[in-house]
């Protein structure tokens, strides 16, 4: 079976590696254009592009696939390339471009998506972040047949994963990426044998995982401690939860709810040192901050952080 693969970040690269290692013929890879990254803001290839080029797989990076969009000539060139590349199916994973009907109709067996949630819950751009932020007990991966709607297509397979009390978006991403790679290999093998039935998504239980914005990273200590703890885990590693302490923005990477603790003023530091560590009052309950980072500094355990940035008696805004 010949596969065109469309994806961009590490989540997609894991699936591409799995397909390559399973022996599938991949004549073409689509990925996002190179983006500035790092301190020097130098153009960097996506993880998908890096793997493809290192294994001799041709790569295309169109900025648009919409024939009636802003870049019709570029889109037409991409369509011509897809049409001229022999393939049976297109596999899509966190690609970053919407596939219009004109693209969905090109592969003989359609386009199959690897989505990091238990659909129809958390359709959209940030399903891993939103599952943790909402306090979901589990999430998973859905392999689905793509259609024009946002993650609305029929489901081909689904597997769940428990969300642990210490899972961050980073740790959960790695679990789901590995699961997605295994599942897409299994799905395509079944498709090749003609045994991959599709099931429509339920009409109930639909939620949308909006794209994460940096503005959401600011912590409001008037919220309950449990809500803030989930938010910190959800925004690790990106964009990183933050709180202002008397004019200094501090990143908070790890925290836990302190049972039985409370304070009268949300944001007030209740303790900063000793066995209790950094404990901050919240709207309901209190939060122990376990890993912090000041501007220009490194991520540090609370005890190390306090040596260079005392917090006793201070208050987070």
TORBAKE-154114 format. One record per residue: residue in three letters; x negated, y negated, z of N, C-alpha, C in turn. Coordinates in steps of 0.001 Angstrom, whole numbers, padded with zeros to 6 digits, m for minus. Each point is the difference from the previous one (the first is absolute). Layout:
BEGIN
["ALA",[X,Y,Z],[X,Y,Z],[X,Y,Z]]
...
//
This chain:
BEGIN
["UNK",[m000840,001197,000000],[000840,m001197,000000],[m000876,m001249,000000]]
["UNK",[000298,m000936,m000878],[m000760,m001239,m000091],[000722,m001102,000799]]
["UNK",[m000780,m000738,000797],[000568,m000989,000910],[m000648,m001352,m000218]]
["UNK",[000816,m001033,m000176],[m000487,m001367,000138],[000255,m000409,001445]]
["UNK",[m001011,m000539,000641],[000111,m000365,001418],[m000017,m001513,000136]]
["UNK",[000926,m000544,000804],[000068,m001440,000253],[m000034,m000247,001493]]
["UNK",[m001036,m000666,000465],[m000138,m000284,001429],[m001149,m000945,000235]]
["UNK",[m000098,m000514,001225],[m001038,m000999,000268],[m000774,000234,001291]]
["UNK",[000622,000015,001184],[m000783,000041,001235],[m000438,001409,000387]]
["UNK",[m000553,000112,001192],[m000537,001274,000485],[001074,001077,000069]]
["UNK",[001228,m000373,000389],[001096,000968,000055],[000160,000701,m001346]]
["UNK",[m000064,m000788,m001080],[000126,000564,m001342],[m001236,000784,m000392]]
["UNK",[m001173,m000478,000399],[m001243,000688,m000356],[m000038,001407,000572]]
["UNK",[000541,000192,001192],[000041,001339,000603],[000814,000945,m000873]]
["UNK",[001123,m000481,m000520],[000828,000826,m000886],[m000724,000290,m001306]]
["UNK",[m000690,m000986,m000551],[m000741,000202,m001246],[m001093,001044,000182]]
["UNK",[m000695,m000066,001110],[m001038,001005,000294],[000622,001392,000071]]
["UNK",[001149,000111,000673],[000656,001306,000135],[000399,000559,m001362]]
["UNK",[000542,m000847,m000872],[000394,000445,m001340],[m001220,000408,m000820]]
["UNK",[m001054,m000770,000104],[m001232,000320,m000727],[m000586,001321,000491]]
["UNK",[m000065,000168,001313],[m000577,001225,000571],[000860,001227,m000306]]
["UNK",[001311,m000220,m000196],[000896,001114,m000321],[m000094,000410,m001466]]
["UNK",[m000762,m000750,m000790],[m000236,000380,m001388],[000946,m000592,m001017]]
["UNK",[000834,m000971,000396],[000909,m000621,m000962],[m000787,m000879,m000980]]
["UNK",[000455,m000021,m001220],[m000616,m000821,m001039],[000528,m001432,000135]]
["UNK",[m000901,m000954,000272],[000394,m001395,000215],[m000677,m000847,m001073]]
["UNK",[000669,m000253,m001125],[m000637,m000724,m001098],[m000050,m001513,000186]]
["UNK",[000753,m000542,000983],[000038,m001455,000160],[000440,m000354,001413]]
["UNK",[m000606,m001055,000526],[000387,m000555,001295],[000358,m001472,m000175]]
["UNK",[001125,m000416,000595],[000374,m001408,000088],[m000231,m000481,001424]]
["UNK",[m000563,m001184,000139],[m000198,m000576,001329],[000009,m001514,m000108]]
["UNK",[000111,m000660,001153],[000046,m001457,000028],[m001342,m000602,m000435]]
["UNK",[000021,m001208,m000570],[m001265,m000675,m000321],[m000882,m000168,001225]]
["UNK",[m001304,m000071,m000213],[m000944,m000211,001097],[000369,m001271,000759]]
["UNK",[m000172,000044,001336],[000354,m001142,000840],[m001207,m000456,000821]]
["UNK",[m000067,m001298,000347],[m001052,m000462,000908],[000182,000616,001372]]
["UNK",[m001098,000410,000620],[000072,000619,001323],[m001332,m000176,000718]]
["UNK",[000040,000181,001320],[m001217,m000117,000787],[m000360,m001444,000286]]
["UNK",[m001055,m000180,000781],[m000415,m001351,000395],[m000424,m000834,m001198]]
["UNK",[m000604,000642,m000986],[m000428,m000731,m001184],[001079,m000181,m001031]]
["UNK",[001188,000603,000255],[001135,m000079,m000919],[m000406,000366,m001431]]
["UNK",[m000798,001059,m000106],[m000388,000507,m001302],[001093,000920,m000537]]
["UNK",[000150,000042,m001334],[000989,000897,m000589],[m000351,001443,000322]]
["UNK",[000997,000742,000467],[m000215,001404,000339],[001053,000869,m000673]]
["UNK",[m000439,001128,m000501],[000913,000968,m000606],[000804,000700,001087]]
["UNK",[001210,000380,m000340],[000842,000724,000951],[m000588,001381,000275]]
["UNK",[000359,000619,001126],[m000457,001373,000265],[000363,000966,m001125]]
["UNK",[001170,m000189,m000608],[000405,000867,m001107],[m000931,m000178,m001189]]
["UNK",[m000309,m001241,m000339],[m000901,m000246,m001121],[m001385,000565,000270]]
["UNK",[m000488,m000170,001205],[m001323,000496,000338],[m000096,001514,m000202]]
["UNK",[001034,000722,000462],[m000033,001451,m000172],[000103,000382,m001469]]
["UNK",[000911,m000667,m000718],[000201,000339,m001410],[m001285,m000196,m000799]]
["UNK",[m000641,m001135,000167],[m001213,m000270,m000770],[m001126,000963,000367]]
["UNK",[m000085,000356,001282],[m001063,000915,000423],[000210,001413,m000528]]
["UNK",[001212,000284,m000494],[000296,001331,m000535],[000347,m000051,m001487]]
["UNK",[m000358,m001104,m000649],[000149,m000086,m001440],[001425,m000103,m000500]]
["UNK",[000921,m000485,000840],[001399,m000135,m000411],[000229,m001419,m000508]]
["UNK",[000533,m000181,m001205],[000265,m001348,m000524],[000950,m000774,000907]]
["UNK",[m000257,m001304,000133],[000779,m000859,000889],[000559,m001192,m000782]]
["UNK",[001275,m000331,000266],[000620,m001202,m000552],[000536,m000839,001162]]
["UNK",[m000150,m001336,m000093],[000407,m000886,001089],[000884,m001146,m000499]]
["UNK",[001163,000306,m000552],[000882,m001071,m000479],[000536,m000828,001160]]
["UNK",[000180,m001289,m000226],[000568,m000852,001047],[001519,m000013,m000053]]
["UNK",[000559,000591,m001049],[001460,000067,m000122],[000378,001159,m000917]]
["UNK",[001179,000572,000278],[000548,001044,m000869],[001349,m000411,m000581]]
["UNK",[000405,m001229,000260],[001314,m000464,m000452],[m000100,m000637,m001375]]
["UNK",[000654,000602,m000978],[m000047,m000525,m001361],[000673,m001363,m000116]]
["UNK",[000943,m000269,000877],[000705,m001285,m000029],[m000477,m000920,001114]]
["UNK",[m001188,000281,000530],[m000520,m000785,001100],[m000936,m001111,m000458]]
["UNK",[m000881,m000425,000916],[m000890,m001130,m000253],[m001139,000347,m000950]]
["UNK",[m000348,001303,m000045],[m001140,000422,m000827],[000431,001107,m000971]]
["UNK",[000843,m000322,m000965],[000539,001045,m000880],[m001075,000699,m000832]]
["UNK",[m001035,m000720,m000419],[m001040,000628,m000813],[m000776,001042,000806]]
["UNK",[m000304,m000339,001256],[m000708,000954,000868],[000884,001208,000281]]
["UNK",[001281,m000247,000270],[000925,001096,000257],[000136,000905,m001223]]
["UNK",[000065,m000586,m001176],[000126,000799,m001223],[m001241,000861,m000204]]
["UNK",[m001157,m000564,000278],[m001239,000771,m000123],[000000,001188,000948]]
["UNK",[000513,m000214,001232],[000084,001097,000966],[000992,001062,m000476]]
["UNK",[001137,m000427,m000532],[000982,000950,m000530],[m000597,000816,m001140]]
["UNK",[m000718,m000661,m000891],[m000605,000711,m001123],[m001006,001034,000489]]
["UNK",[m000770,m000370,001034],[m000979,000938,000547],[000687,001208,000624]]
["UNK",[001061,m000242,000765],[000737,001105,000617],[000594,000910,m001067]]
["UNK",[000556,m000602,m001040],[000598,000794,m001064],[m001018,000804,m000782]]
["UNK",[m001215,m000517,m000109],[m001038,000680,m000773],[m000788,001010,000816]]
["UNK",[000225,000032,001332],[m000715,000934,000882],[000873,001217,000259]]
["UNK",[m000370,001164,m000535],[000815,001197,000239],[000115,000310,001494]]
["UNK",[001222,000136,000472],[000209,000354,001403],[001420,000518,000174]]
["UNK",[000210,000715,001099],[001312,000567,000301],[000760,m000824,001026]]
["UNK",[m000735,m000554,000975],[000633,m000678,001122],[m000921,m001112,000488]]
["UNK",[000598,m001032,000591],[m000785,m001038,000667],[000228,000121,001500]]
["UNK",[m001092,000013,000765],[000067,000019,001463],[m000347,m001395,000498]]
["UNK",[000847,m000537,000869],[m000167,m001359,000503],[m000114,000023,001516]]
["UNK",[m001003,m000698,000524],[m000188,m000093,001449],[m000546,m001376,000345]]
["UNK",[000808,m000825,000657],[m000447,m001324,000444],[m000721,m000746,m001117]]
["UNK",[000623,m000046,m001161],[m000631,m000620,m001162],[m000044,m001519,000135]]
["UNK",[001124,m000618,000366],[000023,m001447,000163],[000664,m000751,m001132]]
["UNK",[000340,000693,m001085],[000772,m000594,m001084],[001314,000757,m000141]]
["UNK",[001069,m000737,m000268],[001290,000633,m000255],[m000014,000624,m001387]]
["UNK",[000468,001232,m000094],[000080,000679,m001289],[001377,m000259,m000614]]
["UNK",[000056,m000734,m001113],[001290,m000247,m000649],[000507,001266,m000692]]
["UNK",[001248,m000031,m000410],[000608,001156,m000686],[m000818,000410,m001215]]
["UNK",[m000563,m000965,m000716],[m000774,000326,m001196],[m001213,000867,000306]]
["UNK",[m000543,m000097,001206],[m001119,000855,000414],[000516,001322,000570]]
["UNK",[001049,m000072,000803],[000557,001215,000605],[000416,001016,m001054]]
["UNK",[000376,m000490,m001182],[000484,000891,m001052],[m001115,000618,m000846]]
["UNK",[m001243,m000434,000186],[m001076,000498,m000860],[m000380,001449,000289]]
["UNK",[m000290,000386,001255],[m000407,001396,000249],[001141,000975,m000270]]
["UNK",[m000325,001123,m000603],[001033,000986,m000312],[000725,000513,001228]]
["UNK",[m000712,000121,001125],[000611,000477,001238],[000146,m001110,001032]]
["UNK",[m000026,m001225,m000467],[000290,m001126,000868],[m001164,m000410,000881]]
["UNK",[000320,m000871,000955],[m000985,m000531,000943],[000356,000468,001412]]
["UNK",[m000993,000495,000708],[000197,000537,001341],[m000789,m000846,000992]]
["UNK",[000665,m000403,001085],[m000594,m000891,000988],[m000290,000718,001309]]
["UNK",[m001115,m000377,000635],[m000342,000477,001348],[000308,m001145,000956]]
["UNK",[001029,000154,000822],[000421,m001097,000886],[m000177,000408,001463]]
["UNK",[m000603,m000898,000788],[m000373,000321,001384],[001116,m000282,000996]]
["UNK",[001153,000625,m000208],[001076,m000055,000995],[000973,001136,m000282]]
["UNK",[000931,000172,000909],[001071,000972,m000180],[001189,m000744,m000612]]
["UNK",[000012,m000072,m001295],[001053,m000739,m000691],[001383,000569,000324]]
["UNK",[001016,m000888,000078],[000004,m001408,m000442],[m000474,m001006,001047]]
["UNK",[m000524,000471,001142],[m000526,m000938,000988],[m001334,m000564,m000486]]
["UNK",[m000129,m001288,000111],[m001219,m000741,m000330],[m000380,000101,m001472]]
["UNK",[000965,m000344,m000857],[m000345,m000293,m001388],[m000816,m001299,m000020]]
["UNK",[m000898,m000127,m000952],[m000704,m001261,m000126],[m001483,000062,000276]]
["UNK",[m000587,m001170,000260],[m001444,m000195,m000080],[m000788,000468,001210]]
["UNK",[000579,m000033,001200],[m000792,000262,001207],[000668,001024,000911]]
["UNK",[000246,001210,m000499],[000740,000974,000800],[m000739,000490,001242]]
["UNK",[m001317,000076,m000050],[m000749,000495,001160],[000043,m001025,001127]]
["UNK",[m000296,m001260,m000328],[000064,m001062,001005],[001373,m000054,000665]]
["UNK",[001040,000009,m000842],[001343,m000221,000531],[000489,001167,000849]]
["UNK",[m000421,001207,m000329],[000412,001153,000809],[m000563,m000102,001411]]
["UNK",[m001266,m000383,000116],[m000615,m000158,001326],[000631,m001179,000731]]
["UNK",[000140,m001113,m000684],[000556,m001204,000621],[001404,000250,000543]]
["UNK",[000786,000802,m000706],[001379,000269,000416],[000099,001041,001111]]
["UNK",[m001114,000677,000300],[000031,001019,001039],[000524,001340,m000468]]
["UNK",[m000078,000278,m001300],[000457,001286,m000520],[m000805,001146,000611]]
["UNK",[000671,001107,000260],[m000678,001172,000561],[m000738,000797,m001067]]
["UNK",[000435,m000143,m001238],[m000641,000730,m001077],[000085,m000787,m001298]]
["UNK",[m000859,000377,m000921],[000048,m000513,m001361],[m000429,001154,m000899]]
["UNK",[m000496,m000294,m001172],[m000419,001094,m000870],[m000268,m000477,m001408]]
["UNK",[000056,000932,m000936],[m000230,m000296,m001408],[001148,000568,m000818]]
["UNK",[000477,m000788,m000943],[001016,000447,m000948],[m000577,m000059,m001410]]
["UNK",[000091,001106,m000708],[m000335,000027,m001421],[001311,m000206,m000748]]
["UNK",[000062,m001031,m000849],[001273,m000345,m000623],[m000166,m000288,m001488]]
["UNK",[001072,000259,m000727],[000070,m000361,m001418],[000319,m001482,m000093]]
["UNK",[m000808,m000738,m000732],[000184,m001448,m000033],[001122,m000418,m000949]]
["UNK",[000707,m001071,000416],[000965,m000666,m000846],[m000182,m001498,000209]]
["UNK",[000829,m000810,m000597],[m000224,m001447,000037],[000204,m000620,001379]]
["UNK",[000823,000583,000854],[000220,m000535,001342],[m001235,000127,000870]]
["UNK",[m000056,m000774,001080],[m001130,000028,000918],[000052,001253,000870]]
["UNK",[m000789,000986,m000363],[m000098,001263,000753],[001362,000666,000181]]
["UNK",[000818,m000047,m001026],[001357,000538,000082],[000163,001354,m000681]]
["UNK",[m001031,000484,m000667],[000132,001188,m000819],[000228,001278,000793]]
["UNK",[000432,001064,m000688],[000251,001276,000661],[m001275,000606,000572]]
["UNK",[000159,000719,001101],[m001129,000572,000737],[m000342,001385,m000525]]
["UNK",[m001292,000258,m000151],[m000487,001290,m000468],[m000538,000845,001142]]
["UNK",[m000580,m000644,001005],[m000448,000697,001206],[m000215,m001019,001104]]
["UNK",[000006,000494,001247],[m000170,m000880,001146],[m000590,000794,001163]]
["UNK",[m000949,m000611,000709],[m000554,000601,001214],[m000166,m001086,001046]]
["UNK",[000249,000345,001259],[m000047,m000974,001081],[m001273,000142,000826]]
["UNK",[m000357,m001091,000662],[m001155,m000065,000896],[000427,m000763,001246]]
["UNK",[m000340,000520,001170],[000305,m000716,001242],[m000885,m001225,000122]]
["UNK",[000567,m001079,000526],[m000782,m001206,000285],[m000400,000057,001463]]
["UNK",[m001291,000164,000257],[m000491,000122,001359],[000002,m001334,000736]]
["UNK",[m000040,000025,001331],[000057,m001242,000785],[m001201,m000917,m000211]]
["UNK",[m001102,000531,m000524],[m001181,m000824,m000255],[m000262,m000196,m001491]]
["UNK",[000868,000491,m000838],[m000191,m000169,m001444],[000043,m001473,m000381]]
["UNK",[m000943,m000393,m000848],[000018,m001311,m000626],[000341,000197,m001474]]
["UNK",[000195,m001108,m000695],[000204,000125,m001439],[m001207,000666,m000652]]
["UNK",[m001190,m000270,000517],[m001199,000619,m000552],[m000022,001509,000154]]
["UNK",[000281,000494,001209],[m000044,001450,000220],[001149,000701,m000711]]
["UNK",[001177,m000636,000007],[001154,000623,m000651],[m000170,m000015,m001517]]
["UNK",[m000582,m001059,m000524],[m000304,m000069,m001431],[m000830,001200,m000430]]
["UNK",[m001037,000317,000758],[m000882,001104,m000380],[000738,001338,000026]]
["UNK",[000858,000194,000994],[000784,001241,000055],[000921,000120,m001216]]
["UNK",[000689,m001090,m000315],[000971,000029,m001096],[m000682,000072,m001358]]
["UNK",[m001166,m000624,m000128],[m000725,000072,m001272],[m000400,001435,m000301]]
["UNK",[m000520,000704,001001],[m000364,001396,m000194],[001204,000869,m000317]]
["UNK",[001102,m000258,000714],[001228,000742,m000252],[000514,m000273,m001403]]
["UNK",[m000020,m001260,m000421],[000463,m000351,m001337],[m000805,000672,m001090]]
["UNK",[m001324,000085,000199],[m000841,000677,m000975],[000355,001466,m000143]]
["UNK",[000216,000653,001124],[000371,001424,m000058],[001368,000192,m000628]]
["UNK",[000952,m000878,000363],[001360,000158,m000494],[000115,m000244,m001499]]
["UNK",[m000758,m000978,m000531],[000124,m000270,m001437],[m000607,001143,m000809]]
["UNK",[m001046,000612,000501],[m000567,001173,m000682],[001023,001134,m000029]]
["UNK",[000645,000255,001142],[001018,001055,000062],[001168,m000318,m000928]]
["UNK",[000425,m001276,m000003],[001149,m000384,m000821],[m000290,000185,m001482]]
["UNK",[m001180,m000385,m000444],[m000323,000108,m001422],[m000183,001450,m000424]]
["UNK",[m000498,000813,000885],[m000102,001432,m000321],[001389,000603,m000183]]
["UNK",[000935,m000380,000866],[001379,000489,m000140],[000646,m000566,m001260]]
["UNK",[m000284,m001263,m000305],[000549,m000604,m001210],[m000502,000738,m001236]]
["UNK",[m001261,000392,000017],[m000555,000743,m001123],[000657,001351,m000193]]
["UNK",[000529,000549,001105],[000694,001285,m000057],[001499,m000173,m000222]]
["UNK",[000431,m001254,m000114],[001411,m000284,m000235],[000879,000138,001217]]
["UNK",[m000612,m000096,001221],[000755,000227,001228],[m000192,m001167,000963]]
["UNK",[000572,m001162,m000347],[m000108,m001170,000856],[001323,m000767,m000021]]
["UNK",[001017,000507,000719],[001308,m000656,000004],[m000050,m001351,000701]]
["UNK",[000865,m000904,m000434],[000077,m001343,000577],[001273,m000154,000824]]
["UNK",[m000110,m000703,001130],[001132,m000239,000883],[000227,m001493,000140]]
["UNK",[001207,m000488,m000290],[000264,m001441,000165],[m000232,m000442,001442]]
["UNK",[m000462,m001222,000176],[m000186,m000522,001342],[001349,m000240,000673]]
["UNK",[000081,000191,001317],[001239,m000308,000718],[000336,m001479,m000123]]
["UNK",[001273,m000305,000016],[000426,m001395,m000076],[m000107,m000685,001355]]
["UNK",[m000025,000776,001078],[m000117,m000575,001331],[m001455,000038,000461]]
["UNK",[m000334,m000921,000887],[m001338,m000017,000581],[m001032,m000773,m000795]]
["UNK",[000446,m000826,m000950],[m000934,m000772,m000820],[m000567,m001166,000802]]
["UNK",[m001326,m000121,000048],[m000660,m001172,000561],[m001113,m000423,m000954]]
["UNK",[m000427,m001251,000118],[m001019,m000533,m000900],[m001223,m000466,000784]]
["UNK",[m001157,000402,m000483],[m001276,m000333,000637],[m000619,m001182,m000724]]
["UNK",[000328,m001196,000464],[m000515,m001210,m000644],[m001512,m000073,000091]]
["UNK",[m000611,m000628,m000967],[m001448,m000181,m000018],[m000451,m000738,001253]]
["UNK",[m001148,000403,000546],[m000534,m000624,001196],[m000611,m001357,m000342]]
["UNK",[000344,m001005,000794],[m000614,m001320,m000171],[m000879,m000302,001216]]
["UNK",[m001033,m000802,m000209],[m000901,m000349,001102],[000723,m000792,001081]]
["UNK",[001060,m000688,m000364],[000754,m000782,000978],[000617,000881,001083]]
["UNK",[000250,001257,m000332],[000603,000912,000970],[m000978,000442,001074]]
["UNK",[m001288,m000267,m000211],[m001025,000522,000904],[000002,m000689,001364]]
["UNK",[000556,m001198,000104],[m000011,m000744,001260],[000942,000660,001010]]
["UNK",[m000526,000299,001176],[000787,000662,001036],[000756,m001035,000835]]
["UNK",[001243,000308,000289],[000837,m000853,000849],[000234,000752,001303]]
["UNK",[m000655,m000426,001071],[000051,000744,001251],[001330,m000120,000728]]
["UNK",[000932,m000752,m000558],[001340,000004,000566],[000773,001254,m000405]]
["UNK",[m000547,000761,m000949],[000608,001265,m000391],[m000356,001086,001012]]
["UNK",[000760,001100,000046],[m000318,001098,000909],[m001361,000620,m000304]]
["UNK",[m000654,000520,001029],[m001326,000596,m000154],[000015,001152,m000998]]
["UNK",[001058,000811,000008],[000063,001138,m000912],[000034,m000455,m001459]]
["UNK",[000708,m001083,m000275],[000072,m000535,m001359],[m001370,m000494,m000441]]
["UNK",[m000697,m000697,000879],[m001320,m000526,m000333],[m001019,001114,m000198]]
["UNK",[000080,001044,000817],[m000930,001120,m000146],[000163,000665,m001365]]
["UNK",[001238,000162,m000444],[000238,000588,m001322],[m000524,m000923,m001100]]
["UNK",[000198,m001293,000179],[m000445,m000962,m000999],[m001515,000035,m000152]]
["UNK",[m000707,000102,001107],[m001461,000058,m000028],[m000469,001244,m000746]]
["UNK",[000632,001128,000257],[m000357,001238,m000705],[000345,m000091,m001480]]
["UNK",[001148,m000616,m000301],[000436,m000103,m001396],[m000924,m000893,m000817]]
["UNK",[m000578,m001017,000617],[m000836,m000956,m000727],[m001488,000301,000124]]
["UNK",[m000340,001208,000383],[m001382,000462,000058],[m000198,001049,m001090]]
["UNK",[m000796,m000264,m001051],[m001067,m000996,m000091],[000368,m001308,m000689]]
["UNK",[001182,m000098,m000633],[000337,m001246,m000685],[001416,m000409,000343]]
["UNK",[000202,m001289,000254],[m000958,m001107,000020],[m000689,m000215,001333]]
["UNK",[000293,000838,000984],[m000557,m000154,001335],[000856,m000937,000822]]
["UNK",[000573,000498,001103],[000822,m000854,000863],[m000887,m001027,000692]]
["UNK",[000556,m001178,000235],[m000795,m001055,000621],[000849,m000803,000968]]
["UNK",[m000691,m000651,000937],[000674,m000864,000962],[m000930,m001152,000343]]
["UNK",[000572,m001156,000219],[m000790,m001181,000332],[m000131,m000120,001507]]
["UNK",[m001235,m000126,000464],[m000264,m000194,001427],[m000650,m001364,000181]]
["UNK",[000805,m000964,000393],[m000487,m001357,000249],[m000815,m000529,m001173]]
["UNK",[000555,000180,m001216],[m000606,m000550,m001198],[m000913,000929,m000764]]
["UNK",[m000299,001173,000535],[m000863,000956,m000684],[000831,001186,m000483]]
["UNK",[m000090,000284,m001291],[000730,001139,m000562],[m000768,001284,000280]]
["UNK",[000643,000930,000662],[m000630,001266,000369],[000754,001141,m000676]]
["UNK",[m000748,000858,m000682],[000593,001200,m000584],[000140,001058,001089]]
["UNK",[001117,000687,m000008],[000247,001073,000959],[000218,001283,m000792]]
["UNK",[m000922,000944,000158],[000009,001208,m000828],[000623,001204,000686]]
["UNK",[m000130,000070,001311],[000601,001134,000728],[000605,m000521,001294]]
["UNK",[001164,000529,000338],[000673,m000398,001232],[000958,001097,000419]]
["UNK",[000416,m000045,001252],[000969,000981,000504],[000919,m000653,001007]]
["UNK",[001195,000543,000103],[000979,m000506,000954],[m000420,000409,001404]]
["UNK",[000063,m000940,000942],[m000289,000271,001406],[001325,000194,000719]]
["UNK",[000265,001216,000377],[001277,000301,000642],[000049,m000610,001400]]
["UNK",[001134,m000617,000302],[000213,m000558,001326],[m000591,m001374,000212]]
["UNK",[m000757,m000518,m000972],[m000616,m001323,000154],[000862,m001053,m000672]]
["UNK",[m000011,m001205,000553],[000743,m001093,m000607],[m000553,m001319,000520]]
["UNK",[000402,m001071,m000619],[m000433,m001333,000428],[001099,m000997,m000301]]
["UNK",[m000071,m001158,000623],[001062,m000978,m000176],[m000140,m000792,m001289]]
["UNK",[m001231,m000192,m000489],[m000225,m000828,m001180],[m000570,000846,m001129]]
["UNK",[000758,000240,m001085],[m000528,000775,m001117],[m001294,m000612,m000536]]
["UNK",[m000992,000867,m000219],[m001300,m000450,m000480],[m001012,m000220,001102]]
["UNK",[000446,m000037,001251],[m000923,m000218,001112],[m000878,001235,000209]]
["UNK",[m001316,m000224,000136],[m000920,001092,000285],[000135,000354,001471]]
["UNK",[000463,001210,000296],[000233,000434,001375],[m001265,000531,000644]]
["UNK",[m000860,000597,m000827],[m001302,000459,000493],[m000957,000036,m001174]]
["UNK",[m001278,m000183,000279],[m001009,000000,m001058],[m001304,000533,000558]]
["UNK",[m000058,001301,000156],[m001183,000641,000553],[000394,001090,000968]]
["UNK",[m000974,000772,000441],[000278,001085,000915],[000710,001140,m000694]]
["UNK",[000519,000955,000757],[000636,001182,m000601],[001248,m000305,m000807]]
["UNK",[000685,m001100,000317],[001238,m000322,m000720],[m000270,m000554,m001382]]
["UNK",[m001193,m000576,m000216],[m000317,m000590,m001297],[000748,m001299,m000210]]
["UNK",[000227,m000349,m001274],[000704,m001243,m000345],[001491,000303,m000107]]
["UNK",[000757,m000489,000963],[001445,000233,000021],[000703,m001337,m000188]]
["UNK",[000948,m000036,m000959],[000688,m001233,m000353],[001505,000191,000164]]
["UNK",[000635,m000960,000638],[001454,000061,000191],[000716,m000214,m001327]]
["UNK",[001104,000718,m000172],[000813,m000113,m001217],[001434,m000358,000390]]
["UNK",[000843,m000170,m000993],[001388,m000319,000280],[000672,001056,000847]]
["UNK",[m000411,001242,m000208],[000436,001117,000837],[m001196,000917,000162]]
["UNK",[m000454,000187,001241],[m001158,000840,000245],[m001307,m000725,m000265]]
["UNK",[m001069,000776,m000096],[m001328,m000575,m000212],[m000799,000902,m000924]]
["UNK",[m001051,m000592,m000574],[m000811,000680,m000999],[m001456,m000019,000450]]
["UNK",[m000650,001160,m000088],[m001442,000070,000257],[m000730,m000074,m001328]]
["UNK",[m000866,m001003,m000155],[m000762,m000184,m001227],[m001310,000770,000116]]
["UNK",[m000206,000971,m000886],[m001149,000895,000114],[m001143,m000310,m000959]]
["UNK",[000311,m000663,m001114],[m001042,m000332,m000965],[000319,m001359,m000611]]
["UNK",[m000971,m000931,000087],[000243,m001372,m000433],[m001162,m000487,m000872]]
["UNK",[000232,m001123,m000675],[m001018,m000569,m000886],[000189,m001507,m000069]]
["UNK",[m001061,m000735,000300],[000070,m001449,m000124],[m000492,m000412,m001387]]
["UNK",[000306,m001219,m000439],[m000408,m000434,m001335],[m001502,000143,m000221]]
["UNK",[m000374,000648,m001099],[m001395,000197,m000328],[m000680,001104,000765]]
["UNK",[000728,000656,000897],[m000592,001059,000811],[000393,001384,m000478]]
["UNK",[m000400,001000,000774],[000309,001387,m000309],[001192,000472,000832]]
["UNK",[000608,001066,m000462],[001029,000655,000806],[m000679,000628,001212]]
["UNK",[000497,m000317,001206],[m000659,000465,001215],[001017,000583,000985]]
["UNK",[m000408,001022,000768],[000840,000427,001120],[000198,m001169,000963]]
["UNK",[001096,000005,000733],[000341,m001140,000842],[m001120,m000385,000957]]
["UNK",[m000638,000994,000632],[m001057,m000298,000970],[m001148,m000758,m000645]]
["UNK",[m000384,000379,m001225],[m001077,m000688,m000710],[000441,m001384,m000468]]
["UNK",[001238,m000098,m000454],[000528,m001279,m000469],[m000022,m001038,001111]]
["UNK",[000366,000414,001214],[000097,m000940,001117],[m001341,m000584,000411]]
["UNK",[m001087,000690,m000330],[m001322,m000527,000345],[m000306,m001294,m000744]]
["UNK",[000557,m000140,m001186],[m000256,m001207,m000785],[001203,m000921,m000112]]
["UNK",[001152,000457,000502],[001213,m000804,m000135],[000906,000310,001210]]
["UNK",[m000233,m000651,001135],[000817,000259,001189],[001463,m000371,m000238]]
["UNK",[000898,000817,000543],[001424,m000253,m000200],[000749,m000183,001315]]
["UNK",[m000670,000142,001122],[000647,m000129,001289],[000701,m001343,000138]]
["UNK",[001289,000051,000341],[000764,m001211,000225],[000475,m000706,m001263]]
["UNK",[m000342,000516,m001168],[000407,m000656,m001243],[001384,000497,m000456]]
["UNK",[000470,m000637,m001058],[001306,000368,m000521],[m000030,000025,m001524]]
["UNK",[000583,001029,m000557],[000160,000088,m001456],[001251,m000758,m000421]]
["UNK",[m000142,m000809,m001046],[001142,m000758,m000504],[000900,000845,m000854]]
//
